[in-house]
Each structure stands twice: as structure tokens, then as C-alpha cells.
Amino acid sequence: MRNALILLMLFAAPAGAQAASIFLNGVNIDGVKSQIFENCKVEIDALGNIYITAKGYAAQRPGEAPATGTSAPATQAPVATGVLTKRYFLVTEKAAPGMAQYDVDLFINAKWVRKFLDSEEHVIMEVTKYLVPGQNKVSFVAKKDVANARRSASPQHYFRIVMGEGNSGGRNVMITKRAVDYKRTAFETKDYQDDFTVLAE
């Protein structure tokens, strides 16, 4: 019940206070009242925006279909029609897992795809199904986790994500045309949201 009580306090902010946006599983729920979410995760960014991740919950407003996910950038790229003829992959690279202390959420066209944890080993995944022909908005939300202690301040301890056109054979993936090369390091201390435009075909 502790999470539920925290959320009730957040929703009950004084009327004169500066309003912050509230997201439930990637959906903006500003103005929603009288709700309790249990067994959830609450994050507040530097701007005061509140991000709630709660499995099994969906946000729905009158006249809208429910949507799920996690904290999402507000703007969605235009959706094109057609079928992609090429494949797109994403790979992560770390000099030393757990040392950069950044967890990174990936959004494609304002839809949450997954969270990459700094403690994870290298991740390889195909992202073709999340893309549409033409321009796509790819966003990374990187959050610094120094709750216990800062393990390193070295720029040599990095968390890198590369995304682009490629192909796979067996267990091997080769990115032949790089579209995004994203990196955060242990030297950095603040949270980031970085957006990229990826042209898919």
C-alpha cells in the first residue's frame, strides 16, 4: 500500500502549484482523479514530471482506446503506409556493465519498446517491427542511478547503443548502415532525453 499512498499524495498537489505532467505506462493522464495503483514504480524527473510504471494497468480517457507502455515522449512521428524491405537491429555495448549507472528506455514513434539496464550484458534485438517506412522518431530516456553510491566517474566506462540497417545469420548480427550511435558515460551525472530521426525503407 505504500506506493498507493505516495500516488495519492502526488495527485493531490495544491491547486496553486505548477502543474507537472503525469504518465501511466506511457500515457499522459493529467487531470485523472481518484485512482490508486498498487505494486508500481514511480519516477520524478528534473522537471517534476511523474512517470508511473504499473503492470496490469491501462489508461483510458472518454472517447479514447486504452494504451500501455511506460514514460513516453509527447510527440509521435507521422505514420506512413507500406512495408519495410530492409531489416533493422539494435545492439548495446558496455566497457564494464554496471559502471556507467545509466538505465535507458527506448521509444520508437512515441511507443515504449523496452528498458536497457546498465547491469545487463550486451543486448542484440531486431527492431524492424517497430518502424514504419519513411521517418521514424527514436528516443532514448537515460536515467542516472546513484542511489547507493557512484561507482565511477570515468568517461571510459560507457553505455553505448547502436541502431541501424543490418542482417543476421545464425546468432550473428551485422549492422551495415548505422542510423543511431548513442552513448552515456560514468562521467555524466544528469538524466537525458535524446531524440533521433531514423529513415527506414
C-alpha positions as CSV (number, residue, x, y, z in Angstrom):
1,M,0.0,0.0,0.0
2,R,3.0,2.3,0.3
3,N,3.1,3.0,-3.4
4,A,-0.6,3.7,-3.4
5,L,-0.3,6.3,-0.7
6,I,2.6,8.0,-2.5
7,L,0.5,8.3,-5.6
8,L,-2.5,9.7,-3.8
9,M,-0.2,12.5,-2.5
10,L,1.1,13.2,-6.0
11,F,-2.3,13.5,-7.5
12,A,-3.4,15.8,-4.7
13,A,-0.9,18.6,-5.4
14,P,-2.1,22.1,-4.3
15,A,-4.1,23.9,-7.0
16,G,-1.6,26.8,-7.0
17,A,1.4,24.7,-7.6
18,Q,3.0,24.5,-11.1
19,A,1.4,21.5,-12.8
20,A,3.6,18.6,-13.8
21,S,2.7,16.0,-16.4
22,I,1.8,12.6,-15.2
23,F,2.3,9.4,-17.3
24,L,0.8,6.0,-16.6
25,N,2.6,3.3,-18.7
26,G,3.4,5.9,-21.4
27,V,0.0,7.6,-21.5
28,N,-0.4,11.2,-20.2
29,I,-3.1,11.1,-17.5
30,D,-3.1,14.7,-16.5
31,G,-6.4,15.5,-14.8
32,V,-7.2,11.9,-13.8
33,K,-8.5,11.7,-10.2
34,S,-9.5,9.2,-7.6
35,Q,-7.2,6.4,-8.7
36,I,-5.0,4.0,-6.7
37,F,-2.2,2.0,-8.3
38,E,-0.5,-0.8,-6.3
39,N,2.8,-2.6,-6.9
40,C,4.1,0.1,-9.1
41,K,7.2,2.2,-9.8
42,V,7.2,6.0,-9.5
43,E,9.8,8.2,-11.0
44,I,10.0,12.0,-11.0
45,D,12.3,13.7,-13.4
46,A,14.2,17.0,-13.0
47,L,11.2,18.9,-14.5
48,G,8.8,17.4,-12.0
49,N,7.1,15.1,-14.5
50,I,5.8,12.0,-12.8
51,Y,6.3,8.6,-14.5
52,I,4.3,5.6,-13.2
53,T,5.0,2.1,-14.4
54,A,2.3,-0.3,-13.2
55,K,1.9,-3.8,-14.7
56,G,-1.7,-4.7,-15.4
57,Y,-3.0,-1.2,-15.6
58,A,-4.1,0.7,-18.7
59,A,-5.0,4.4,-19.1
60,Q,-8.2,5.3,-20.9
61,R,-10.0,8.6,-21.3
62,P,-13.5,9.1,-22.6
63,G,-13.6,8.5,-26.3
64,E,-10.1,7.1,-26.4
65,A,-8.8,3.5,-26.6
66,P,-6.6,2.3,-23.7
67,A,-2.9,2.3,-24.2
68,T,0.0,0.7,-22.3
69,G,3.8,1.1,-22.1
70,T,5.9,3.4,-19.9
71,S,7.0,7.0,-19.7
72,A,6.9,8.3,-23.3
73,P,8.0,11.5,-25.1
74,A,4.9,13.5,-26.0
75,T,5.3,13.8,-29.8
76,Q,4.6,10.9,-32.1
77,A,6.1,10.7,-35.6
78,P,3.7,10.5,-38.5
79,V,2.8,7.0,-39.5
80,A,3.5,6.1,-43.1
81,T,1.9,3.2,-45.1
82,G,3.7,0.4,-46.8
83,V,6.0,-2.4,-45.9
84,L,9.7,-2.2,-45.0
85,T,12.0,-4.0,-47.4
86,K,15.0,-3.9,-45.1
87,R,15.7,-5.1,-41.5
88,Y,16.8,-3.0,-38.6
89,F,18.7,-4.1,-35.5
90,L,19.9,-2.6,-32.2
91,V,22.9,-3.7,-30.2
92,T,24.3,-2.5,-26.8
93,E,27.9,-2.2,-25.9
94,K,29.4,-1.6,-22.5
95,A,33.0,-1.1,-21.4
96,A,32.1,-2.5,-18.0
97,P,28.5,-3.4,-17.2
98,G,27.1,-1.6,-14.2
99,M,29.8,1.1,-14.1
100,A,28.1,3.9,-16.2
101,Q,25.0,3.6,-13.9
102,Y,22.5,4.6,-16.6
103,D,19.3,2.7,-17.4
104,V,17.9,3.6,-20.8
105,D,14.3,3.5,-22.0
106,L,13.8,3.1,-25.8
107,F,10.8,4.7,-27.5
108,I,10.1,4.4,-31.2
109,N,7.4,6.7,-32.6
110,A,6.5,7.6,-29.0
111,K,5.8,3.9,-28.1
112,W,7.8,2.3,-25.4
113,V,9.9,-0.6,-26.6
114,R,11.9,-1.7,-23.6
115,K,14.3,-0.7,-20.8
116,F,18.0,-1.4,-21.2
117,L,19.6,-1.9,-17.8
118,D,23.2,-0.9,-17.1
119,S,23.8,-4.1,-15.3
120,E,22.8,-6.2,-18.4
121,E,25.3,-7.9,-20.6
122,H,25.2,-7.0,-24.3
123,V,21.8,-7.0,-25.9
124,I,21.0,-7.7,-29.5
125,M,17.5,-7.3,-30.8
126,E,15.6,-6.7,-34.1
127,V,13.5,-3.5,-34.1
128,T,12.1,-3.7,-37.7
129,K,8.5,-4.3,-36.4
130,Y,8.5,-1.0,-34.5
131,L,9.4,1.1,-37.6
132,V,7.4,2.4,-40.5
133,P,8.6,3.3,-44.0
134,G,9.9,6.9,-44.0
135,Q,10.8,9.0,-41.0
136,N,10.7,7.5,-37.5
137,K,11.3,9.2,-34.2
138,V,13.6,7.2,-32.0
139,S,14.0,8.5,-28.4
140,F,16.3,7.4,-25.6
141,V,15.5,8.4,-22.0
142,A,18.6,7.8,-19.8
143,K,18.3,7.9,-16.1
144,K,21.3,8.0,-13.8
145,D,21.0,5.6,-10.8
146,V,23.3,6.6,-8.0
147,A,21.0,5.7,-5.1
148,N,23.7,3.7,-3.3
149,A,27.0,5.2,-4.5
150,R,28.7,6.4,-7.6
151,R,30.9,3.6,-8.9
152,S,32.9,5.5,-11.4
153,A,33.4,9.0,-12.8
154,S,35.5,7.8,-15.8
155,P,34.4,8.6,-19.4
156,Q,35.9,5.2,-20.3
157,H,33.0,3.5,-18.6
158,Y,30.3,3.9,-21.2
159,F,26.9,2.5,-22.2
160,R,26.5,2.6,-26.0
161,I,23.5,1.7,-28.1
162,V,23.9,1.4,-31.9
163,M,20.9,1.0,-34.2
164,G,20.7,0.7,-37.9
165,E,20.0,-1.4,-41.1
166,G,21.6,-4.8,-41.0
167,N,21.2,-8.5,-41.4
168,S,21.6,-11.7,-39.4
169,G,22.9,-15.1,-40.0
170,G,22.6,-17.7,-37.2
171,R,23.4,-16.0,-34.0
172,N,25.4,-13.2,-35.7
173,V,24.0,-9.7,-36.5
174,M,25.8,-7.2,-38.6
175,I,24.7,-3.6,-38.8
176,T,25.6,-2.4,-42.3
177,K,24.2,1.1,-42.2
178,R,24.3,2.9,-38.8
179,A,21.4,5.2,-38.1
180,V,21.9,6.0,-34.4
181,D,25.0,5.8,-32.2
182,Y,24.1,6.8,-28.7
183,K,26.3,6.8,-25.6
184,R,26.2,7.8,-22.0
185,T,29.2,7.6,-19.6
186,A,30.0,7.3,-15.9
187,F,31.4,10.8,-16.1
188,E,27.9,12.3,-16.7
189,T,25.6,12.7,-13.7
190,K,22.2,14.1,-15.0
191,D,19.3,12.5,-16.8
192,Y,18.9,12.8,-20.5
193,Q,16.2,12.6,-23.2
194,D,17.6,12.4,-26.7
195,D,15.6,12.2,-29.9
196,F,16.8,10.9,-33.4
197,T,15.1,10.7,-36.8
198,V,15.6,7.3,-38.5
199,L,14.8,6.9,-42.1
200,A,13.5,3.4,-42.7
201,E,12.8,1.8,-46.1
